[in-house]
Every structure is written in C-alpha cells, then in structure tokens.
Amino acid sequence: MKLLLDQGLPVSAANLLSDAGVDTIHVSEIGMSKTEDANILQRGRDERRIVATLDADFHSLLALEAAITPSVIRIRIERLRAQALTDLLLAVIAECKEDLEKGSAITVEPSRIRIRHLPLIPDV
C-alpha cells in the first residue's frame, strides 16, 4: 500500500507512516504543495498511490472524470496531529484494504467510514 498525503495533512505523518511500513510521501516533499488537485490525482494514479486529503474536491474530480483510480481517503476530522492521523490511516487501510485496492472514494468521519466504489458515476 502506498500513500500520497495532500497539503493540509501533517508532513511528519509521512515519516510516521513510512516507519510503520507504508510507503508514504507528502505533496510538499515532491514540490506539489501548490499543485492543482487534478495533478495530484494524476500523480497518485501514475504511482499507484492512494491519495489522503482533507479536501472534498478530490471526490468531485473522481466523479467528473468517471475515474477508476486512484483511491482517495477524505478525512473529515479536523486538527489531527501527525500521530493521530497516522493511527487513523493505518486503521482505515486495515479495515478497507480490499476496497482501496479495487478503487474507492472513502470518507472518514468521527463516527463512521463511508465507502463508495469507483467509478462514482457508472456508465448509463
């Protein structure tokens, strides 16, 4: 499992996740801090990385593109510090591994995890 952490998530979480055995990079580490969301999605797609973000736009872009990759984990819990984010992402990966591998838009809220398989808008 490989992750790409979006801007807004703690940079130090990338190191903690890597230490836990998850190949993780943060957009700031690869010069993409101010990059358009569509380009971050493409980077995730190209490198087979799951994108983790606070931004709802990623799920919208997946829907508009009728994309089947990459999987995106949207965190809807504010002000998570690096260790709490790391623990949360490790739990989501463990619980949703198959869904993430198949292609999913996952939303993590304080009391639940919602999983929607890609493409979000199927062909009619």
MDTraj code that builds the backbone (N, CA, C; nanometers):
import mdtraj as md
import numpy as np

residues = "MET LYS LEU LEU LEU ASP GLN GLY LEU PRO VAL SER ALA ALA ASN LEU LEU SER ASP ALA GLY VAL ASP THR ILE HIS VAL SER GLU ILE GLY MET SER LYS THR GLU ASP ALA ASN ILE LEU GLN ARG GLY ARG ASP GLU ARG ARG ILE VAL ALA THR LEU ASP ALA ASP PHE HIS SER LEU LEU ALA LEU GLU ALA ALA ILE THR PRO SER VAL ILE ARG ILE ARG ILE GLU ARG LEU ARG ALA GLN ALA LEU THR ASP LEU LEU LEU ALA VAL ILE ALA GLU CYS LYS GLU ASP LEU GLU LYS GLY SER ALA ILE THR VAL GLU PRO SER ARG ILE ARG ILE ARG HIS LEU PRO LEU ILE PRO ASP VAL".split()
xyz = np.array([
    [0.0851, -0.1164, 0.0000],
    [0.0000, 0.0000, 0.0000],
    [0.0901, 0.1232, 0.0000],
    [0.0572, 0.2187, -0.0885],
    [0.1350, 0.3417, -0.0985],
    [0.0411, 0.4603, -0.0872],
    [0.0857, 0.5630, -0.0139],
    [0.0037, 0.6812, 0.0090],
    [0.0706, 0.8074, -0.0423],
    [-0.0135, 0.9025, -0.0822],
    [0.0282, 1.0381, -0.1156],
    [-0.0564, 1.1297, -0.0279],
    [0.0073, 1.2006, 0.0654],
    [-0.0631, 1.2899, 0.1564],
    [-0.0726, 1.4287, 0.0956],
    [-0.1922, 1.4824, 0.0952],
    [-0.2189, 1.6139, 0.0395],
    [-0.1798, 1.7244, 0.1381],
    [-0.1684, 1.8454, 0.0843],
    [-0.1431, 1.9636, 0.1662],
    [-0.2531, 1.9745, 0.2711],
    [-0.2210, 2.0206, 0.3875],
    [-0.3183, 2.0310, 0.4955],
    [-0.3052, 1.9180, 0.5958],
    [-0.2466, 1.8078, 0.5518],
    [-0.2170, 1.6972, 0.6430],
    [-0.0736, 1.7147, 0.6925],
    [-0.0454, 1.6752, 0.8160],
    [0.0891, 1.6966, 0.8716],
    [0.1981, 1.6253, 0.7906],
    [0.3008, 1.7008, 0.7552],
    [0.4134, 1.6446, 0.6801],
    [0.4790, 1.5318, 0.7589],
    [0.4891, 1.5483, 0.8892],
    [0.5561, 1.4470, 0.9716],
    [0.4811, 1.3146, 0.9739],
    [0.3536, 1.3146, 0.9370],
    [0.2783, 1.1893, 0.9296],
    [0.3352, 1.0981, 0.8210],
    [0.3912, 1.1556, 0.7169],
    [0.4514, 1.0732, 0.6108],
    [0.5649, 0.9883, 0.6673],
    [0.6467, 1.0473, 0.7534],
    [0.7562, 0.9720, 0.8149],
    [0.7033, 0.8646, 0.9095],
    [0.6019, 0.8995, 0.9875],
    [0.5441, 0.8023, 1.0808],
    [0.4818, 0.6845, 1.0063],
    [0.4121, 0.7137, 0.8983],
    [0.3526, 0.6061, 0.8187],
    [0.4601, 0.5209, 0.7529],
    [0.5643, 0.5854, 0.7034],
    [0.6760, 0.5100, 0.6440],
    [0.7411, 0.4201, 0.7482],
    [0.7591, 0.4721, 0.8696],
    [0.8158, 0.3923, 0.9787],
    [0.7272, 0.2721, 1.0121],
    [0.5956, 0.2867, 0.9885],
    [0.5007, 0.1781, 1.0145],
    [0.4905, 0.0814, 0.8971],
    [0.5709, 0.1052, 0.7926],
    [0.5744, 0.0132, 0.6798],
    [0.4869, 0.0507, 0.5614],
    [0.4326, 0.1727, 0.5601],
    [0.3501, 0.2191, 0.4487],
    [0.4306, 0.3204, 0.3680],
    [0.4569, 0.2898, 0.2432],
    [0.5321, 0.3785, 0.1545],
    [0.4513, 0.5069, 0.1373],
    [0.4978, 0.6156, 0.1987],
    [0.4197, 0.7395, 0.2033],
    [0.5060, 0.8595, 0.1681],
    [0.4487, 0.9484, 0.0844],
    [0.5112, 1.0770, 0.0553],
    [0.4067, 1.1866, 0.0761],
    [0.4544, 1.3048, 0.1076],
    [0.3689, 1.4227, 0.1244],
    [0.3922, 1.5121, 0.0033],
    [0.2854, 1.5785, -0.0437],
    [0.2997, 1.6621, -0.1629],
    [0.4106, 1.7658, -0.1475],
    [0.4347, 1.8138, -0.0268],
    [0.5391, 1.9143, -0.0065],
    [0.6791, 1.8572, -0.0278],
    [0.6937, 1.7268, -0.0122],
    [0.8242, 1.6629, -0.0302],
    [0.8611, 1.6479, -0.1781],
    [0.7610, 1.6611, -0.2652],
    [0.7863, 1.6412, -0.4087],
    [0.7511, 1.7657, -0.4898],
    [0.7482, 1.8807, -0.4212],
    [0.7263, 2.0077, -0.4898],
    [0.5855, 2.0274, -0.5436],
    [0.4853, 1.9637, -0.4810],
    [0.3480, 1.9748, -0.5306],
    [0.2546, 2.0454, -0.4320],
    [0.3090, 2.1251, -0.3424],
    [0.2268, 2.1918, -0.2402],
    [0.1189, 2.2810, -0.2989],
    [0.1481, 2.3442, -0.4100],
    [0.0536, 2.4380, -0.4701],
    [-0.0012, 2.3865, -0.6029],
    [0.0087, 2.2577, -0.6220],
    [-0.0348, 2.1950, -0.7464],
    [-0.1865, 2.1765, -0.7462],
    [-0.2468, 2.1855, -0.8623],
    [-0.3907, 2.1609, -0.8773],
    [-0.4241, 2.0192, -0.8330],
    [-0.5439, 2.0046, -0.7777],
    [-0.5878, 1.8741, -0.7287],
    [-0.5866, 1.7676, -0.8386],
    [-0.6240, 1.8049, -0.9598],
    [-0.6250, 1.7091, -1.0708],
    [-0.4849, 1.6524, -1.0956],
    [-0.3822, 1.7359, -1.0795],
    [-0.2446, 1.6891, -1.0989],
    [-0.2003, 1.5963, -0.9862],
    [-0.2496, 1.6240, -0.8651],
    [-0.2178, 1.5358, -0.7526],
    [-0.2846, 1.4001, -0.7738],
    [-0.4094, 1.4014, -0.8201],
    [-0.4770, 1.2753, -0.8519],
    [-0.3993, 1.1978, -0.9578],
    [-0.3522, 1.2688, -1.0593],
    [-0.2767, 1.2020, -1.1651],
    [-0.1476, 1.1426, -1.1117],
    [-0.0811, 1.2137, -1.0234],
    [0.0422, 1.1612, -0.9618],
    [0.0111, 1.0343, -0.8833],
    [-0.0979, 1.0370, -0.8072],
    [-0.1402, 0.9174, -0.7351],
    [-0.1680, 0.8026, -0.8305],
    [-0.2353, 0.8320, -0.9384],
    [-0.2667, 0.7312, -1.0406],
    [-0.1380, 0.6754, -1.1014],
    [-0.0470, 0.7643, -1.1402],
    [0.0778, 0.7222, -1.2057],
    [0.1634, 0.6349, -1.1152],
    [0.1627, 0.6667, -0.9855],
    [0.2493, 0.5940, -0.8915],
    [0.1736, 0.4883, -0.8113],
    [0.0465, 0.4673, -0.8473],
    [-0.0383, 0.3697, -0.7773],
    [-0.0411, 0.3972, -0.6270],
    [-0.0635, 0.5248, -0.5948],
    [-0.0728, 0.5684, -0.4559],
    [-0.2159, 0.6064, -0.4236],
    [-0.2566, 0.5799, -0.3032],
    [-0.3843, 0.6255, -0.2505],
    [-0.3630, 0.7687, -0.2044],
    [-0.4514, 0.8582, -0.2431],
    [-0.4407, 0.9979, -0.2031],
    [-0.5206, 1.0171, -0.0745],
    [-0.4575, 1.0732, 0.0270],
    [-0.5250, 1.1076, 0.1525],
    [-0.5335, 1.2594, 0.1595],
    [-0.6521, 1.3111, 0.1912],
    [-0.6759, 1.4547, 0.1840],
    [-0.7836, 1.4991, 0.2823],
    [-0.7899, 1.6286, 0.3045],
    [-0.8995, 1.6910, 0.3781],
    [-1.0008, 1.7521, 0.2810],
    [-0.9675, 1.7550, 0.1547],
    [-1.0356, 1.8314, 0.0512],
    [-1.1449, 1.7501, -0.0192],
    [-1.2676, 1.8014, -0.0193],
    [-1.3804, 1.7342, -0.0853],
    [-1.3665, 1.7356, -0.2372],
    [-1.2868, 1.8265, -0.2910],
    [-1.2729, 1.8373, -0.4364],
    [-1.2221, 1.7092, -0.5017],
    [-1.1447, 1.6316, -0.4299],
    [-1.0896, 1.5094, -0.4898],
    [-1.2000, 1.4115, -0.5278],
    [-1.2995, 1.3947, -0.4417],
    [-1.4097, 1.3047, -0.4743],
    [-1.4903, 1.3599, -0.5916],
    [-1.5073, 1.4912, -0.5968],
    [-1.5775, 1.5534, -0.7091],
    [-1.5036, 1.5286, -0.8400],
    [-1.3723, 1.5443, -0.8367],
    [-1.2927, 1.5203, -0.9576],
    [-1.3024, 1.3752, -1.0025],
    [-1.2992, 1.2832, -0.9076],
    [-1.3149, 1.1414, -0.9434],
    [-1.4480, 1.1181, -1.0134],
    [-1.5538, 1.1818, -0.9633],
    [-1.6859, 1.1657, -1.0238],
    [-1.6905, 1.2264, -1.1636],
    [-1.6395, 1.3483, -1.1777],
    [-1.6423, 1.4164, -1.3075],
    [-1.5630, 1.3403, -1.4139],
    [-1.4544, 1.2780, -1.3733],
    [-1.3694, 1.2033, -1.4662],
    [-1.4183, 1.0610, -1.4883],
    [-1.5178, 1.0175, -1.4098],
    [-1.5602, 0.8769, -1.4089],
    [-1.4374, 0.7874, -1.3890],
    [-1.3489, 0.8344, -1.3010],
    [-1.2203, 0.7680, -1.2779],
    [-1.2388, 0.6358, -1.2039],
    [-1.1489, 0.5428, -1.2331],
    [-1.1466, 0.4156, -1.1611],
    [-1.0245, 0.4057, -1.0700],
    [-0.9351, 0.5033, -1.0816],
    [-0.8188, 0.5163, -0.9942],
    [-0.7870, 0.6651, -0.9830],
    [-0.7137, 0.7067, -0.8842],
    [-0.6673, 0.6333, -0.7673],
    [-0.7746, 0.6341, -0.6583],
    [-0.7581, 0.5486, -0.5610],
    [-0.8437, 0.5557, -0.4439],
    [-0.8094, 0.6828, -0.3675],
    [-0.9114, 0.7408, -0.3035],
    [-0.8924, 0.8630, -0.2253],
    [-0.9562, 0.8424, -0.0885],
    [-0.8809, 0.8791, 0.0142],
    [-0.9328, 0.8801, 0.1509],
    [-0.9487, 1.0256, 0.1910],
    [-1.0737, 1.0667, 0.2113],
    [-1.1005, 1.2036, 0.2572],
    [-1.1241, 1.2001, 0.4077],
    [-1.0446, 1.2749, 0.4795],
    [-1.0537, 1.2832, 0.6248],
    [-1.1441, 1.4017, 0.6604],
    [-1.2517, 1.3752, 0.7326],
    [-1.3421, 1.4821, 0.7767],
    [-1.3355, 1.4981, 0.9285],
    [-1.2139, 1.4915, 0.9789],
    [-1.1877, 1.5128, 1.1208],
    [-1.0816, 1.6219, 1.1268],
    [-1.1140, 1.7294, 1.1917],
    [-1.0246, 1.8447, 1.1910],
    [-0.9166, 1.8370, 1.2976],
    [-0.8071, 1.9054, 1.2675],
    [-0.6958, 1.9273, 1.3601],
    [-0.6318, 1.7991, 1.4139],
    [-0.6195, 1.6994, 1.3284],
    [-0.5488, 1.5784, 1.3707],
    [-0.3992, 1.6045, 1.3694],
    [-0.3347, 1.5698, 1.4762],
    [-0.1883, 1.5772, 1.4803],
    [-0.1324, 1.4553, 1.4074],
    [-0.0031, 1.4584, 1.3807],
    [0.0609, 1.3559, 1.2977],
    [0.0376, 1.2146, 1.3487],
    [0.0547, 1.1905, 1.4788],
    [0.0381, 1.0543, 1.5305],
    [-0.1066, 1.0085, 1.5213],
    [-0.2005, 1.0969, 1.5512],
    [-0.3426, 1.0618, 1.5419],
    [-0.3817, 1.0331, 1.3972],
    [-0.3307, 1.1131, 1.3027],
    [-0.3577, 1.0881, 1.1612],
    [-0.2975, 0.9552, 1.1184],
    [-0.1762, 0.9284, 1.1618],
    [-0.1098, 0.8023, 1.1295],
    [-0.1924, 0.6847, 1.1794],
    [-0.2333, 0.6901, 1.3041],
    [-0.3136, 0.5815, 1.3617],
    [-0.4448, 0.5649, 1.2853],
    [-0.5085, 0.6765, 1.2506],
    [-0.6337, 0.6718, 1.1767],
    [-0.6147, 0.6089, 1.0393],
    [-0.5138, 0.6543, 0.9659],
    [-0.4906, 0.5999, 0.8318],
    [-0.4540, 0.4521, 0.8363],
    [-0.3756, 0.4114, 0.9344],
    [-0.3426, 0.2691, 0.9476],
    [-0.4684, 0.1867, 0.9733],
    [-0.5594, 0.2385, 1.0540],
    [-0.6848, 0.1687, 1.0823],
    [-0.7728, 0.1613, 0.9570],
    [-0.7805, 0.2708, 0.8818],
    [-0.8613, 0.2731, 0.7595],
    [-0.8037, 0.1767, 0.6565],
    [-0.6730, 0.1767, 0.6418],
    [-0.6090, 0.0849, 0.5468],
    [-0.6385, -0.0600, 0.5848],
    [-0.6285, -0.0916, 0.7132],
    [-0.6541, -0.2287, 0.7578],
    [-0.7998, -0.2674, 0.7338],
    [-0.8913, -0.1777, 0.7639],
    [-1.0342, -0.2075, 0.7520],
    [-1.0826, -0.2083, 0.6072],
    [-1.0226, -0.1255, 0.5230],
    [-1.0736, -0.1045, 0.3866],
    [-0.9757, -0.1504, 0.2791],
    [-0.8842, -0.2368, 0.3125],
    [-0.7760, -0.2760, 0.2207],
    [-0.8285, -0.3196, 0.0835],
    [-0.9240, -0.4121, 0.0813],
    [-0.9756, -0.4619, -0.0462],
    [-1.0424, -0.3508, -0.1267],
    [-1.1204, -0.2671, -0.0595],
    [-1.1872, -0.1560, -0.1276],
    [-1.0857, -0.0593, -0.1869],
    [-0.9801, -0.0291, -0.1123],
    [-0.8760, 0.0608, -0.1612],
    [-0.8041, 0.0013, -0.2813],
    [-0.7795, -0.1278, -0.2795],
    [-0.7113, -0.1935, -0.3911],
    [-0.7973, -0.1945, -0.5172],
    [-0.9289, -0.2027, -0.5011],
    [-1.0209, -0.2071, -0.6155],
    [-1.0476, -0.0689, -0.6737],
    [-1.0304, 0.0343, -0.5920],
    [-1.0606, 0.1709, -0.6342],
    [-1.1835, 0.2220, -0.5631],
    [-1.1628, 0.3116, -0.4665],
    [-1.2736, 0.3623, -0.3864],
    [-1.2502, 0.5067, -0.3449],
    [-1.3619, 0.5733, -0.3192],
    [-1.3613, 0.7053, -0.2568],
    [-1.4125, 0.6825, -0.1156],
    [-1.3248, 0.7000, -0.0196],
    [-1.3574, 0.6725, 0.1194],
    [-1.3622, 0.8036, 0.1953],
    [-1.4668, 0.8186, 0.2757],
    [-1.4809, 0.9362, 0.3611],
    [-1.4760, 0.8893, 0.5054],
    [-1.3854, 0.9486, 0.5820],
    [-1.3684, 0.9128, 0.7224],
    [-1.4226, 1.0260, 0.8075],
    [-1.5263, 0.9950, 0.8844],
    [-1.5877, 1.0902, 0.9755],
    [-1.5619, 1.0422, 1.1180],
    [-1.5889, 1.1257, 1.2176],
    [-1.5612, 1.0845, 1.3551],
    [-1.6293, 0.9540, 1.3971],
    [-1.7495, 0.9286, 1.3449],
    [-1.8226, 0.8103, 1.3911],
    [-1.8451, 0.7038, 1.2856],
    [-1.7935, 0.7250, 1.1638],
    [-1.8140, 0.6239, 1.0600],
    [-1.7185, 0.6411, 0.9430],
    [-1.7128, 0.5355, 0.8636],
    [-1.6364, 0.5353, 0.7388],
    [-1.7341, 0.5025, 0.6271],
    [-1.7396, 0.5889, 0.5251],
    [-1.8247, 0.5635, 0.4084],
    [-1.7357, 0.5227, 0.2922],
    [-1.7768, 0.4184, 0.2230],
    [-1.7008, 0.3659, 0.1098],
    [-1.7884, 0.3699, -0.0143],
    [-1.7363, 0.4320, -0.1184],
    [-1.8038, 0.4327, -0.2487],
    [-1.7029, 0.3820, -0.3515],
    [-1.7427, 0.2802, -0.4248],
    [-1.6529, 0.2218, -0.5241],
    [-1.6477, 0.3070, -0.6500],
    [-1.5321, 0.3066, -0.7132],
    [-1.5121, 0.3804, -0.8376],
    [-1.5525, 0.2927, -0.9559],
    [-1.6043, 0.3512, -1.0608],
    [-1.6333, 0.4932, -1.0793],
    [-1.7540, 0.5358, -0.9957],
    [-1.7522, 0.6615, -0.9513],
    [-1.8600, 0.7116, -0.8668],
    [-1.9896, 0.7284, -0.9456],
    [-1.9774, 0.7611, -1.0726],
    [-2.0939, 0.7725, -1.1603],
    [-2.0768, 0.6667, -1.2689],
    [-2.1482, 0.5543, -1.2561],
    [-2.1326, 0.4481, -1.3551],
    [-2.1904, 0.4887, -1.4906],
    [-2.1421, 0.4214, -1.5941],
    [-2.1959, 0.4453, -1.7292],
    [-2.3437, 0.4120, -1.7292],
    [-2.4166, 0.4967, -1.7972],
    [-2.5628, 0.4749, -1.8043],
    [-2.5990, 0.4068, -1.9321],
])
top = md.Topology()
chain = top.add_chain()
for i, resn in enumerate(residues, 1):
    res = top.add_residue(resn, chain, resSeq=i)
    for name in ("N", "CA", "C"):
        top.add_atom(name, md.element.get_by_symbol(name[0]), res)
traj = md.Trajectory(xyz[None], top)
